[in-house]
């Protein structure tokens, strides 16, 4: 696993150029099915638009695609994809909806319009880095619960799901680069009485 930048939530930005309305929408996505669902959502939200230009990048398989959706070749999707490539953002879909205002912008004008919509959209979109985390499950007595959580918080290590039965079971998310530090600390803190179990690896915002 490797870390990478992505958008953390969807957002929208729009502008009007020579009476044409350009609406940019960005979505976090992880697969082609999500992309198709988002495209359908955009068409329903913004019906009767002249063009639905889009570009996406998927980290899994390093997939990239752009489409001009009827605009002159290279004037719509390519400038949008360029923005994502330049900023090295993955697992993202940008759709730029255009309502035609009756004035032709020309190929240069269209390229600038789609590119600037994507750039301004990404300037205000929440972007974060996803980092590989090792997930551990800990089984502890109730007397360990509060001291352990307090110390984990001091290290900024995230506690996830918790289950309270005869003992407490909880999951902790440790950045991959800190897992040796965590294991050494836990062994020292608990005098080797808390034995962590590896659950798996996930990507989480840093």
C-alpha positions in Angstrom: 0.0 0.0 0.0 1.1 3.6 -0.7 -0.2 6.9 0.5 -1.9 9.3 -1.9 -4.0 12.5 -2.1 -7.7 12.3 -2.6 -10.8 14.5 -2.1 -12.5 13.8 1.3 -16.0 14.9 0.3 -18.0 16.2 -2.6 -18.3 19.9 -3.3 -19.5 22.3 -6.1 -18.2 25.5 -7.7 -19.7 27.4 -10.7 -19.1 30.4 -12.9 -20.8 32.1 -15.9 -18.7 32.9 -19.0 -20.4 34.8 -21.9 -23.8 33.7 -20.6 -22.8 30.0 -20.5 -23.1 28.5 -17.0 -20.3 26.1 -16.0 -21.0 24.0 -12.8 -18.1 21.9 -11.5 -18.8 19.0 -9.1 -16.1 16.8 -7.5 -16.8 13.4 -5.9 -14.6 10.9 -4.0 -14.9 7.6 -5.8 -13.2 4.2 -5.7 -14.5 2.2 -8.6 -16.3 2.4 -12.0 -19.7 1.6 -10.5 -19.5 4.6 -8.2 -18.5 6.8 -11.1 -21.5 5.7 -13.2 -23.8 6.3 -10.3 -22.4 9.8 -9.7 -22.8 10.6 -13.4 -26.4 9.6 -13.4 -26.9 11.7 -10.2 -25.4 14.7 -11.9 -27.7 14.3 -15.0 -30.7 14.1 -12.7 -29.7 17.1 -10.6 -28.8 19.3 -13.6 -31.3 18.2 -16.4 -31.3 19.6 -19.9 -27.7 20.8 -19.8 -25.9 20.9 -23.2 -22.8 19.1 -22.0 -21.7 16.9 -19.1 -17.9 16.9 -19.4 -16.0 14.7 -16.9 -12.6 13.2 -15.9 -11.6 10.7 -13.3 -8.6 9.0 -11.8 -8.8 5.7 -9.9 -5.8 4.6 -7.8 -6.6 0.9 -8.1 -5.1 0.0 -11.4 -4.1 3.6 -12.1 -7.1 4.2 -14.3 -7.7 7.6 -15.9 -10.3 8.8 -18.4 -11.8 12.0 -19.7 -14.6 12.8 -22.1 -15.6 16.0 -23.9 -19.3 14.9 -24.2 -19.9 16.7 -27.6 -17.5 19.6 -27.1 -14.7 19.9 -29.7 -12.1 17.3 -29.0 -9.6 18.1 -26.2 -11.4 21.2 -25.1 -13.4 19.8 -22.1 -12.3 16.6 -20.5 -8.6 17.0 -21.1 -8.2 20.3 -19.2 -10.2 18.8 -16.3 -7.9 15.7 -16.2 -4.9 17.9 -16.4 -5.9 19.6 -13.2 -6.1 16.2 -11.4 -2.9 15.0 -12.8 -1.0 18.1 -11.9 -2.2 18.0 -8.3 -1.6 14.2 -8.2 -5.1 13.4 -6.9 -6.6 9.9 -7.1 -10.0 8.3 -6.5 -11.7 11.4 -7.8 -14.4 12.3 -10.3 -14.9 15.8 -11.6 -18.0 16.6 -13.7 -18.4 20.0 -15.4 -21.9 20.7 -16.5 -22.5 23.4 -19.1 -25.7 25.2 -19.8 -25.1 26.9 -23.2 -25.7 30.6 -23.2 -25.9 31.2 -26.9 -22.4 32.6 -27.5 -19.7 30.4 -29.0 -16.5 30.5 -27.0 -14.2 28.9 -29.5 -11.7 26.1 -28.7 -9.4 28.2 -26.7 -12.3 29.8 -24.7 -13.7 26.3 -24.0 -10.4 25.0 -22.8 -9.9 27.9 -20.5 -13.5 27.7 -19.2 -13.4 24.0 -18.4 -9.9 24.2 -17.0 -10.6 27.2 -14.8 -13.8 25.6 -13.5 -11.9 22.5 -12.4 -9.0 24.5 -10.9 -11.3 26.8 -8.8 -13.3 23.7 -7.8 -10.2 21.9 -6.5 -8.9 25.1 -4.8 -11.8 24.9 -2.4 -12.4 21.2 -2.3 -11.3 19.3 0.9 -8.2 17.3 0.0 -6.4 15.0 2.3 -3.8 12.2 2.1 -4.8 8.6 2.7 -2.1 6.7 4.6 -1.8 2.9 5.1 -2.7 2.0 8.7 -2.2 -1.4 10.4 -5.3 -2.4 12.3 -4.8 -4.3 15.6 -7.4 -5.8 18.0 -6.7 -5.6 21.7 -8.5 -7.6 24.4 -8.2 -6.0 27.8 -9.6 -5.9 31.2 -11.9 -3.0 32.3 -9.1 -1.7 34.6 -6.9 -1.1 31.5 -9.5 0.7 29.4 -9.3 4.3 30.5 -5.4 4.4 31.0 -4.9 2.7 27.6 -7.3 5.0 25.7 -5.7 8.1 27.4 -2.2 7.1 26.3 -3.3 6.1 22.8 -4.8 9.6 22.4 -1.5 11.2 23.5 0.2 9.4 20.6 -2.7 10.4 18.2 -3.4 6.7 17.5 -7.0 6.2 16.6 -9.3 3.9 18.5 -12.1 2.3 16.4 -14.8 -0.2 17.2 -15.2 -1.2 20.9 -17.0 -4.2 22.3 -17.8 -4.5 26.0 -18.4 -8.0 27.3 -16.5 -9.9 30.0 -13.5 -8.1 28.7 -13.2 -5.0 26.4 -12.2 -5.6 22.8 -11.2 -2.6 20.7 -9.5 -1.9 17.4 -6.7 0.6 17.0 -5.4 2.1 13.8 -1.7 2.7 13.6 0.1 4.4 10.7 2.2 1.8 9.0 5.4 3.7 9.7 4.6 3.8 13.4 3.7 0.2 14.0 7.0 -0.9 15.4 6.9 2.0 17.8 3.4 1.0 18.8 4.3 -2.6 19.4 7.3 -1.7 21.5 5.3 0.9 23.5 2.4 -1.5 24.1 4.7 -4.3 25.4 6.4 -1.8 27.7 3.2 -0.1 28.9 1.4 -3.4 29.6 4.4 -5.4 30.7 3.6 -7.7 27.8 0.2 -8.5 29.3 -1.7 -7.0 26.3 -1.0 -9.0 23.1 -2.3 -7.3 19.9 -3.8 -9.3 17.1 -3.2 -8.1 13.5 -6.6 -7.6 11.7 -5.5 -6.1 8.4 -4.4 -3.0 6.6 -6.6 0.0 5.6 -6.2 3.4 4.1 -7.2 6.3 6.4 -6.8 10.1 6.3 -3.6 11.1 8.1 
